[in-house]
Amino acid sequence: MVAIGLSAGAVARIRFAVSCLWEVVASVRVLRDPGDHAVHLPWARRVRPRLAEAGLVGPDAGLLWHLVPPPPGYLADFLTPPPVGLNPDLAAELAALRATAPDTVRAHLDLYPRERGPALAALYADPEAGLGRLAEEIEAYWRIAVAPDWPRIRLLVDADVAARARRLAEDGAGGLLNDLHEQVRWEDDTLLIAQRHCLAPDVADGPGLVLVPSVFAWPSVLSVSAGDAPQLAYPARGIGLLWERPAAAPDALAAVIGRGRARLLAELAAPLSTTELARRTGMSAGGVSQHLTALRAAGLVVTHRRGRMLLSARTDVAEALLSAAA
């Protein structure tokens, strides 16, 4: 059990961050032990052959693969420096990774088993050059394994941040933290995490705790203390729907409102953008927009803004129509 004391000031500075680098690291853990991450098996089966062809997974892979052990092995804190802002891009996070002090890299590598292997031994001997190689590997891994699905992942984690922010506003820090995950508990000014490996110290002042909603962290949580701020990566809500196959529109409903509009209603089990709906259905963005306009006018869809995106969701009337038609 890990215990992190949070002062009142630290609690007041709890913040969220969406992290590309966290998803890279957590997704490698999925590939290391896919049986423990069954919800991600469709993704793992799809990307693993391409990653193997690129030499990014397997015994002969480079630094990234060997730095991320199978659960519950220790995960070096320097791999996930605290994200700056709510939505840093991969380039910004990799710049922070490359800037890690050599002494920090070596201190974290000292926590690995002594049989480091050639890749980790080279990183230990020359951290600056090794971090450059690691960043290049992460960029290649990202292009193959995460980038194609990043738009839909972003929608899911952004929705989670919005929901958690409302929980924080309604119930305070205690209500938020006690609702994150079964492994996480907040009591007596202390954050308790049921986890073996974590170097997080108490947080008296400074930037506070960073909460990172993650797709690939499921079904567990991951916590580190890299830099000045402890971080807690937790599974975002709605992951069970992430890799689902395209929804089928009921024929009876399609006969009434048209197959395209029925298909859009079937897809809107969770709020989605016009771009994501177009990707899922194969329609043009303009065609999706026209259908959504008609569905809104009929009271079957509502649209609201989240940051720069407009997300559409089906209404209770649409839910009743889909149920009746099915």
Secondary structure as UniProt FT lines:
FT   STRAND          2..6
FT   HELIX           8..12
FT   STRAND          15..16
FT   HELIX           20..32
FT   HELIX           34..36
FT   HELIX           38..40
FT   HELIX           41..53
FT   TURN            54..55
FT   TURN            59..60
FT   HELIX           63..67
FT   TURN            71..72
FT   HELIX           77..79
FT   HELIX           90..98
FT   HELIX           102..109
FT   TURN            110..111
FT   HELIX           117..125
FT   HELIX           127..141
FT   HELIX           142..146
FT   HELIX           147..149
FT   HELIX           150..177
FT   TURN            178..179
FT   TURN            182..183
FT   STRAND          184..187
FT   TURN            188..189
FT   STRAND          190..193
FT   TURN            206..207
FT   STRAND          210..214
FT   TURN            216..219
FT   STRAND          222..226
FT   TURN            227..228
FT   STRAND          229..235
FT   TURN            237..238
FT   HELIX           239..241
FT   TURN            242..243
FT   HELIX           251..257
FT   HELIX           259..267
FT   TURN            268..269
FT   STRAND          272..273
FT   HELIX           274..281
FT   HELIX           285..297
FT   TURN            298..299
FT   STRAND          301..306
FT   TURN            307..308
FT   STRAND          309..314
FT   HELIX           316..325
//
